[in-house]
């Protein structure tokens, strides 16, 4: 009896853990960070109007630089010399072309961020389904220990050790995924910070 209660409480605690982090109104957002579904170009930009600068994709050099500095493979310490070189060669339309670079960086990083947020939502749904399965397994284990009713017995595997193993394995997977989720939840914030820092550096050259 004691063991069955312990198993049920363990399962319930796993179910409650992601729920505590979810802001009200969005059960598929498990992160403690506030969910901002998408960013606007002006959220970190106080420079010239992006729309008036023209399409960044039509400016080959601006597009190439945007892709380069947006990539997290490019250290922020490398961004300044890249911008300086571009600005020196940009000619009389320097401000407009640098604005195109920002427009490209924004579109790239915001698109990446949107994909991460969507992935977190799918991840949370999978965790919720796994938690429900763990709770069901705990209930079945409790039934085997307390003496199952005729109704419960039909749903319980004949090999109780098999159910114990499945419960332990599922719980381990859930815990490992929950730990991974902590790091994944930081990615949107890191992308926002990178966007803001690059915007600041571009604006400093206008």
N, C-alpha and C positions, 0 to 999 in steps of 0.2 A: 504493500500500500504506500509506504513512504517513497519507494523508488518511483512508483507511478506518478505520484504528486510532483516529485522533483522533475521528472521528464516533462510533464505538462507545463510546469512553471518555466522550464528552460525554453520550451517552444514558444510560449506566450511572450517571454522576454525578447526573443528574436523577432517576433512579430511587432512588438512595440518599438524596438530600437529605431527603424527607419521612420516610423510615424512621428516620432518626437521631432525629427528634423524637417518635416514637411510644413511649409507655410500653408495657412488655411486656404482652401479653395483649389488646390492642385495636388491631389493624392499621388501623382506621378512625378513629383519633384522631391527627391529624398535628401537634398543637400541643405546644410545649415545656411549656406549663402543664399541671399535673396535672389529669386529668379527674375531675370530681365530677358524676356523672350528674344528681343532683337535690339540692336543699337541704331541710333540715327547718326548720320555723318557729322552733325553739329554738336554731338555730345562731348567731343574732345577737340573740336576745331573752331577756331575763331578767325581763320584767315579768309581769303576771297571766296566768293560763291563758287561752289564746285560746279554747278550747272553751267555757269558762264565760262568755265575754263575749257569746255569741250570734252569729248570722250577720251578718257585716258587710254583706252585700248587702241585708239587710232594713232597715238604717239608712241612709236616703237621703243624709243629709248626710255621714255617715262614708264611704260608698261614693264620693260625689263627691270628697271630699277625698283619699281613697286614690288614685283615678285621677289626680287633679291632681298630687300629689307624686310618684307613681310615674313619671310621664312624664318622659323625659329632656329634654323641652322646658322643663320647669320647673327653673330653676337652684336649686341647694341653698341659695343665699342667700335665695330666696323662700320656702323651706319654713318657717322659724321664724315669720314673721308669720302664715302660714296656720294653723299649729298653735296659735299663741297665740289667734287669733281663734276657732278652733273650741273650744278648751278653755274660753275665757271664756263661751261660749254653751252649753256642754254640760250644765250643771246638775249635780245631785248624782251623776249617773252618769258623770261626766267620765272617770274611770279606765277604766271599762268601754267607753266609746265611743271613747276613744283607742286602746284595745287592738283594737277593731274596725278602726280606721284602719290599724293595723299589719297586721292579718290580711289586709286588702284589698291593701295594698302588697306584702305577701309573695306573695300568690297571683298578682298581676299580674306582678311582676318575675320570680318563679320560673317562671311560664308562658312569659314572653318568653325567659328564659334557656334553658329546655328546647328551645324551637323553634330557637334559635341553635345549640345543641349538636347537635341532629339535623341541621341544615343543614350544619354542619361535617363531619359524618360522610358525608353524601351528596357533599359537595365533595371529600373525600378519596378516595372511591371513584372519582369521575370523573377525578381526577388520576392515580390508579393505572392506570386503563384507558388514559389518554392517554400515560402513561409507557411502558406496554407497547407501544403503537402506535409511539411514537418509537423504541424499541429495535428493533422489527421493521423499521422504515424504515431505520435505520442498518445493520442486517444486510444488507438488500437492496442498499443503496448499496455496502457493502463487497464484495458479490458481483459487482456490475457493474464495480468497479474491479479486482478480483483475477481476474476471469474466471469467470463463473458456471458451475456444473455443469449438466448437462441437467435435473436435478431443480429446482435453484434458478431456472433461466432461465424456467420456466413461470410463476413468481410475480412476476417483475420487469417493470414497465411498459417498453414499448418505448422510450418517451421518458424517458431518464435524467434530463434536466433537470427534468421534471415531478416526479419523485420527490425530487430535491434541493429543489425549491421547497416541496413538501409537508412534507418533513422540517424545513426551516428555519421554516416557518410554525407547525407543531405545537410545535416547541421554543420558539418565541417565546411562544405562547399559554400553554404550561406554565409558563414562567418568570414571566410576568405574573400568572398565577393564583397561583403560589407566593408572590409578593410581596404580593398582596392577602390571602392567607390569614394572613399574619403579623398584619395588622391585625384581621381577623375573629376570630382566636384570642383577642384581648384583650377582646372584648365580654363573654363570661361573667364575667370577673374584674371588669370595670367595673360590671356589674349587681350582682354580689355586694357590691362596695364601696358602691354607692348604697343598697342594701338595709340594709347595716350602719349607714351614716350616718343614714338616716332613722329606723331603730329606736332609735339612740342619742338622737336628738332627741326622739322621742316619749316614751321612758322618762324623760327629764329633766323631763317635765311631769306625771308621775304622782305 
